[in-house]
Amino acid sequence: MLWSRLGCNRWSKTDAIRHELNTLRNRACLASPYRTLSAAVRSRSIEPAALSVKEGTSLLALGLAALHRGCKIECYDTQLQAASAMLNGFIVEMATGEGKTYAAALAAIALATFQRGVHLVTANEYLATRDYLLLRPAFEEVGLACAVLYHGQSTPDRRAAYQADVTFGAASEFGFDFLRDQALRHRSSRKRLGSQFLDRFAGTSEYDEPLQRHPFCAIVDEVDSVLLDEASIPLILADTPVATSSADRTYRIANQVAQQLDGNAINLSPTTGEVTFSDHAWRLMHQVLISQRDLSLLRPWSQYVATAVRAERWYQRDVHYTVQDGQIQLVDQQTGRIHGERTWKWGLQQAIQAKEGVTITPETITAGSITRQRYFQRYSYLCGLTGTAWDARQEFREVYHLGIHRIPEHRLCQRVALPERYFEKEVDKFQAIAIDVQARQRQGQPVLIGTRTIRSSFTLSCVLAQHNIGHQTLNGVQDEDEANLIHMAGQAGTVTIATNMAGRGTDIRLDEVSLGRGGLHVIVAERHESVRVDRQLIGRSARQGQRGSYQTFVSADDDFLATSPKLQAAIRRAALNHQHNSLTRSLAVHQRRLEIAAAYRRSKLHAQDNWTASVRRSLVSCSPT
C-alpha cells in the first residue's frame, strides 16, 4: 500500500513524471510500453492503491504523452496533481477552468491498465459525448478502446460499450442499465429450467444477457452534482403503464375538488407540502365519491385529492416543471435543468397534467429503483472531480468514504468581489440589475446573470428588454446549442441570462476586448440553497488568472429566504438604509442551514433505500428454492 502511505503530496513533485515523459517522446508507439506495464500490473493481482511509485510515474507519463499526441495538449502540473490524487482514491477540487477533463483522462488511462472497465461518468449525455469525442484520440494512442452511452442506443451496441476499456456516459445511463440488468436477472430466475438454452439455440437470447460487467472503477466529473445534488431523487425504472378506462376522468375530477377547497378546508405545510383536510373537506370528498361511482381508483380517493391540492398550490409552472409541446417536463431544483425523461410517482404526474389541461398519461409500475448513493457504492474504486467539493467534505466522507484533495490554481486568481446589494422586493432588485447591466454593456464588458429558476430568467429577460438591453436567455435543456451559446458568453458586450447550472462544463472564453474591459462579470440574481451552486456560477469569471468580477443581489421576497422571517425583515431594513454587504455572514449561516437540511433528507432517503434492499435480500434468502 505504498501510495496510501505516501499520500497525495508525493505526487505534487512532478519532476519524475516529466523526466519519464521525455523518454517517451521519441517512441513511435505508446501502446507497446502501455501493454507491457498493464501486463506487469495485472500479474500482481493488486488494487489501484497498491501501485508502486515507479508504476504510477510511468502510467501518468504515458497519459501525458497520449494527450500530447492525440489531443495536442500540454498538461499543467496542477492537472498531474489532480490525476495523482484520484489514483489515490480522492475527490479532487479544482477551480473552474483549470482543466478537469484532461486530469480525468490522465487518471482513466492509468486505471484502465487493470482491464476491468473504467466508467467516466458525467452529469448529462451531451458532456459524455463531447468528452468521448475529445479524448478518444488520446486513449487510442495507448491502445485503449473507448465508447459512449447515449439515449436510444441499441442493446447490442450498449453491451459492447460496456466491454470497452473506458466507457463514457451520464450517471443516469449507468444507473438505469444496472436496474435493467437486475430486472433481467429477476426474470431469468423465474424461467423454466432449460428455457435459456432453448432461447440461445433459437437465436432469441440477444437481449437476455446483462449489459454491465462487475463495477470496477468510476471517475465522476462534477462529482458534487452527481453524487449529492441529484442524489435526492432515486433512479426508478418504470414498467408497463397501468391503464384503466376512466383514469383520465378520475384525475380531472380530483383536480376540480382541489380547486373548490379553500384555505379553511385544507392545511398545506409550507416546508413539506403535506396536506391535511378539515371535516368540511372530508364531507365534500365523500359526496363526490358517492356521486361518481364509476371512478377508477388505484389508491384511496383522499390521496387523489391531496395530490391534486399539492399540484395546484405547491408545484409551480416554470419552477418545478415546464409545459413543452403538451408534455410535462420536470425541472431539477438543484440545477435548474429540464429532464424530459423523468416523471413523478403516485399520481402526481397525472395531477399536474390535469392541472395544465394536457393529455393524461397512464401511471407506471416501478420495476426497480436504487439511490445514487447505493449505486455508486457498488464500485470497487470511486473518485471524481469538481470545482466545489470542500463545503460538502463531511457528507462525502460519511456516505462515500471519500476524502477531498484541493488543487491550487496554476495562476493567481484576480476575481474581484463587489459588495452584496439588498432590496425589499424582487421587482426593485431586477430593475437595479438592469441598470447595472446596461452600464457594463455600454463599456463592452460581458455579463453572465445566473437565476435560480426558469421563471426568474423569463421575468428578468422581460425587464432587460424594457431597458433595450440585447441579451440571450438560456435555461433547461443541456445540448450543443446551449453549450455553444455559453461558450460565446465571453464576447465583448454580450449579456447572457442562464439558470445557475446551464452550460456547466463548458468554457467561457474571453476575447481581447472583454479582457480589456474587466473580464467576465457574473451577477448572482438570487442565492441558491446550496453555496456550492453559487460558487460554480461565480467561478465562471476570472478563469486561469484572467480578470473578472461578481456581485450578488438579494431581495427580501427571494424563495431562498422563505423559511426565515427574521432575515427577511433584516433585508428590508438594510435595503431602506442602503446598508449593503452588511448581512453577508447571516445569509451564509442561513444557507449552511439549508444545506444541512438537504444533506439530512438525502441521508434519510439513503437509509430507507438500504433498509428496503436488506429486506429484499432477507426475503430472497428465506424463499424456497
Residue pairs with C-beta under 8 A, 6 or more apart in sequence:
1 49
1 50
2 50
2 51
2 52
2 53
3 10
3 48
3 49
3 50
3 51
3 53
3 56
3 87
3 88
4 49
4 88
6 53
7 88
8 81
8 84
8 85
8 88
8 90
8 405
10 53
10 84
11 17
11 56
11 80
11 81
11 84
11 85
11 87
11 88
12 81
12 84
14 77
14 80
14 81
16 57
17 57
17 60
17 61
17 64
17 80
18 61
20 57
20 58
20 60
20 61
21 61
21 64
21 65
23 61
24 30
24 33
24 61
24 62
24 65
25 65
27 33
27 65
30 62
30 65
30 66
30 69
30 141
30 142
30 143
31 141
31 142
31 143
33 58
33 62
34 62
34 113
34 142
34 143
34 144
35 143
37 55
37 58
37 59
37 62
37 113
38 113
38 114
38 115
40 55
41 51
41 55
41 113
41 114
42 113
42 114
42 115
44 50
47 380
47 381
48 87
48 89
48 110
48 111
48 114
48 217
48 381
49 88
49 89
51 59
51 87
56 84
56 87
56 110
59 109
59 110
59 113
60 80
60 83
60 84
60 87
60 106
60 110
62 109
62 142
63 83
63 105
63 106
63 107
63 109
63 110
63 138
63 142
64 75
64 80
64 106
65 141
66 109
66 138
66 139
66 141
66 142
67 73
67 75
67 102
67 105
67 106
67 138
68 74
69 137
69 138
69 141
70 135
70 136
70 137
70 138
70 139
70 140
70 141
71 102
71 134
71 135
71 137
71 138
73 102
73 138
75 99
75 102
75 103
75 106
76 98
76 99
76 410
77 410
78 94
78 98
78 99
78 407
78 408
78 409
78 410
79 98
79 99
79 102
79 103
79 106
80 103
80 106
81 407
82 92
82 94
82 100
82 103
82 106
82 107
82 385
82 405
82 407
83 103
83 104
83 106
83 107
83 110
85 92
85 383
85 405
85 407
86 92
86 103
86 104
86 107
86 219
86 383
86 384
86 385
87 107
87 110
87 111
87 383
88 405
89 381
89 382
89 383
89 402
89 403
90 383
90 402
90 403
90 404
90 405
91 223
91 383
91 384
91 385
91 386
91 389
91 396
91 402
91 403
91 404
91 405
92 100
92 103
92 383
92 384
92 385
92 386
92 389
92 404
92 405
92 406
92 407
93 385
93 386
93 387
93 388
93 389
93 390
93 404
93 405
93 406
93 407
94 100
94 103
94 385
94 386
94 387
94 407
95 387
95 407
95 409
95 413
95 539
95 543
96 387
96 536
96 539
96 540
96 543
97 507
97 539
97 540
97 543
97 544
98 387
98 407
98 409
98 410
98 543
98 544
100 221
100 385
100 386
100 387
101 131
101 134
101 135
101 221
102 135
103 385
104 120
104 131
104 219
104 221
104 385
105 135
105 138
105 139
107 219
107 383
108 118
108 120
108 139
108 166
108 219
109 138
109 139
109 142
109 144
111 118
111 217
111 219
111 381
112 118
112 139
112 144
112 165
112 166
114 216
114 217
115 165
116 213
116 214
116 216
116 217
117 162
117 163
117 164
117 165
117 167
117 213
117 215
117 216
117 217
118 165
118 166
118 167
118 216
118 217
118 218
118 219
119 166
119 167
119 169
119 174
119 215
119 217
119 218
119 219
119 379
120 128
120 131
120 166
120 167
120 168
120 169
120 219
120 221
121 169
121 170
121 171
121 174
121 218
121 219
121 220
121 221
121 226
121 384
122 128
122 131
122 168
122 169
122 170
122 171
122 221
122 222
122 226
122 505
123 170
123 171
123 221
123 222
123 225
123 226
123 230
123 335
123 478
123 504
123 505
124 170
124 337
124 478
125 149
125 150
125 151
125 169
125 170
125 173
126 478
126 479
126 480
126 483
127 170
127 221
127 478
127 505
128 148
128 149
128 150
128 168
128 169
128 170
128 173
129 148
129 150
129 168
130 483
131 168
131 221
132 146
132 147
132 148
132 168
135 146
136 146
139 145
139 146
139 165
139 166
140 146
144 165
144 166
145 164
145 165
145 166
146 164
146 165
146 166
146 167
146 168
147 160
147 161
147 162
147 164
147 166
147 167
147 168
148 161
148 167
148 168
148 169
149 158
149 161
149 167
149 168
149 169
149 170
149 173
149 174
149 177
150 169
150 173
151 173
151 341
153 161
155 206
155 207
155 211
156 206
158 177
158 211
159 209
159 211
161 167
161 169
162 177
162 211
162 212
162 213
163 213
171 220
171 226
171 230
171 372
172 235
172 341
174 212
174 218
174 375
175 235
175 370
175 372
175 375
176 235
176 237
177 211
177 212
178 212
178 370
178 375
178 378
179 235
179 237
179 367
179 368
179 369
179 370
180 211
180 237
180 368
181 210
181 211
181 212
182 368
183 237
183 367
183 368
184 208
184 210
185 210
188 196
188 208
196 205
196 208
199 205
199 208
215 378
215 379
215 380
216 379
216 380
216 381
217 379
217 380
217 381
217 382
217 383
218 376
218 379
218 381
218 382
218 383
218 384
219 383
219 384
219 385
220 226
220 227
220 376
220 382
220 383
220 384
220 385
221 384
221 385
221 386
221 505
222 385
222 386
222 504
222 505
223 384
223 385
223 386
223 389
224 386
224 388
224 389
224 392
224 532
225 334
225 335
225 386
225 501
225 504
226 372
226 384
227 372
227 373
227 376
227 384
227 396
227 399
227 400
228 392
228 395
228 396
228 599
228 602
229 332
229 334
229 335
229 530
229 532
229 533
230 332
230 334
230 335
230 372
231 371
231 372
231 373
231 602
231 605
231 606
232 334
232 598
232 601
232 602
232 605
233 332
233 342
234 369
234 370
234 371
234 372
234 605
234 609
235 369
235 370
235 371
235 372
235 375
236 345
236 366
236 368
236 369
237 366
237 367
237 368
237 369
238 343
238 364
238 365
238 366
238 367
239 364
239 365
239 366
239 367
240 364
240 365
241 361
241 362
241 363
241 364
241 365
242 298
242 362
242 363
242 364
242 365
243 362
244 296
244 298
244 362
245 296
246 294
246 295
246 296
247 296
247 350
247 360
247 362
247 363
248 360
249 295
249 296
250 295
250 296
250 297
250 304
251 304
251 308
251 347
251 350
251 351
251 353
251 354
251 360
252 354
252 360
253 288
253 292
253 295
254 301
254 304
254 305
254 307
254 308
254 351
254 354
255 308
255 311
255 312
255 351
255 354
255 355
257 284
257 285
257 288
257 305
257 308
258 305
258 308
258 309
258 311
258 312
259 312
260 284
261 277
261 281
261 284
261 305
261 309
264 278
264 280
265 277
265 278
265 280
265 281
265 284
266 275
266 276
266 277
266 278
266 281
266 309
267 275
267 276
267 278
268 274
268 275
268 309
268 310
268 313
268 314
269 275
270 562
270 563
271 563
273 310
273 314
275 306
275 309
275 310
277 285
277 302
277 305
277 306
281 305
282 302
285 301
285 302
285 305
288 301
289 295
289 301
295 301
297 304
298 347
298 363
299 346
299 347
303 346
303 347
304 347
304 351
307 346
307 347
307 348
307 351
308 351
308 354
308 355
310 348
310 351
311 348
311 351
311 352
311 354
311 355
312 355
315 321
315 348
315 352
316 455
317 323
317 356
317 455
318 331
318 453
318 454
318 455
318 458
319 331
319 453
319 454
319 455
320 330
320 331
320 333
321 328
321 329
321 330
321 331
321 352
322 328
322 329
322 331
322 338
322 454
322 476
323 329
323 356
323 358
324 338
324 340
326 358
326 359
327 340
327 358
328 343
328 349
328 352
328 353
328 356
328 358
329 338
329 339
329 340
329 476
330 338
330 339
330 340
330 342
330 343
330 344
331 337
331 338
331 339
331 453
331 454
331 476
332 338
332 339
334 501
334 530
334 533
335 499
335 500
335 501
335 504
335 533
336 451
336 452
336 453
336 454
336 475
336 476
336 499
336 500
336 501
336 502
337 476
337 477
337 478
337 499
337 501
337 502
338 454
338 475
338 476
338 477
340 477
343 349
343 364
344 352
345 366
347 363
349 361
349 363
350 360
350 361
350 363
353 359
353 360
353 361
354 360
369 609
370 609
371 605
371 606
371 609
373 399
373 400
373 602
373 605
373 606
373 609
374 606
374 609
374 610
374 613
376 382
376 400
377 400
382 400
382 402
383 402
384 402
387 535
387 536
387 539
388 532
388 533
388 535
388 536
388 539
389 396
389 404
390 404
390 406
391 531
391 532
391 535
391 595
392 532
392 595
392 599
393 403
393 404
395 599
395 602
395 603
396 402
396 403
396 404
397 403
398 603
399 602
399 603
399 606
409 544
409 545
410 544
411 544
411 545
412 545
413 542
413 545
414 519
414 542
414 545
414 546
414 547
414 548
415 538
415 541
415 542
415 548
415 549
415 550
416 542
416 547
416 548
416 549
416 550
417 549
417 550
417 551
418 549
418 550
418 551
419 551
419 580
419 581
420 551
420 552
420 553
420 554
420 580
420 581
420 583
420 584
420 587
421 429
421 432
421 551
421 552
421 553
421 554
421 580
421 581
422 554
422 555
422 556
422 571
422 574
422 575
422 579
422 580
422 582
422 583
423 429
423 432
423 553
423 554
423 555
423 556
423 571
423 575
424 555
424 556
424 557
424 571
424 572
424 575
424 576
425 555
425 556
425 557
426 459
426 555
426 557
426 558
428 555
428 575
429 525
429 553
429 554
429 555
430 459
430 460
430 463
430 525
431 463
432 553
433 449
433 460
433 463
433 523
433 525
433 553
434 463
434 464
434 466
434 467
434 469
435 467
436 523
436 551
437 447
437 449
437 464
437 467
437 469
437 471
437 495
437 523
438 467
438 469
440 447
440 521
441 447
441 469
441 470
441 493
441 495
443 517
443 518
444 492
444 493
444 513
444 514
444 517
445 492
445 493
445 514
445 517
445 518
445 519
445 520
445 521
446 489
446 490
446 491
446 492
446 493
446 494
446 495
446 496
446 510
446 514
446 517
446 519
446 520
446 521
447 494
447 495
447 496
447 520
447 521
447 522
447 523
448 489
448 496
448 498
448 508
448 520
448 521
448 522
448 523
448 537
448 540
448 541
449 460
449 495
449 496
449 497
449 498
449 522
449 523
449 525
450 498
450 499
450 500
450 522
450 523
450 524
450 525
450 537
451 457
451 460
451 475
451 497
451 498
451 499
451 500
451 525
451 526
452 499
452 500
452 525
452 526
452 527
452 528
452 559
452 560
453 499
453 559
454 475
454 476
454 499
456 525
456 526
457 473
457 474
457 475
457 497
457 498
457 499
458 473
460 497
460 525
461 471
461 473
461 497
464 471
464 495
464 497
465 471
469 495
470 495
471 495
471 496
471 497
472 485
472 489
472 494
472 495
472 496
472 497
473 496
473 497
473 498
474 482
474 485
474 486
474 496
474 497
474 498
474 499
474 502
474 503
475 497
475 498
475 499
475 502
476 499
476 502
478 502
478 503
478 504
482 502
482 503
483 503
483 505
483 506
485 496
485 503
486 496
486 498
486 502
486 503
486 506
486 508
487 503
487 506
487 507
487 508
487 509
488 494
489 496
489 498
489 503
489 508
489 520
490 508
490 509
490 510
490 511
490 514
490 520
491 510
491 511
491 514
492 511
492 513
492 514
492 517
500 528
500 533
500 534
500 536
500 537
501 533
501 536
504 536
507 543
508 520
508 540
508 543
510 519
510 520
510 546
514 520
515 546
515 547
518 547
518 548
518 549
519 541
519 542
519 546
519 547
519 548
519 549
520 540
520 541
520 542
520 546
520 548
521 541
521 548
521 549
521 550
521 551
522 537
522 538
522 540
522 541
522 548
522 549
522 550
522 551
523 550
523 551
523 552
523 553
524 534
524 537
524 538
524 550
524 551
524 552
524 553
525 553
526 553
526 554
526 555
526 558
526 559
526 560
527 534
527 552
527 554
527 558
527 560
527 587
527 591
528 534
528 560
528 591
529 560
529 591
529 594
529 595
529 598
530 591
530 594
530 595
530 598
531 588
531 591
531 592
531 595
534 552
538 550
541 548
541 549
541 550
542 548
542 549
554 560
554 561
554 571
554 583
554 587
555 571
555 575
556 568
556 569
556 571
556 572
556 575
557 568
560 590
560 591
560 594
561 567
561 568
561 571
561 590
563 594
564 590
567 583
567 586
567 587
567 590
570 583
570 586
571 583
573 579
574 580
574 582
574 583
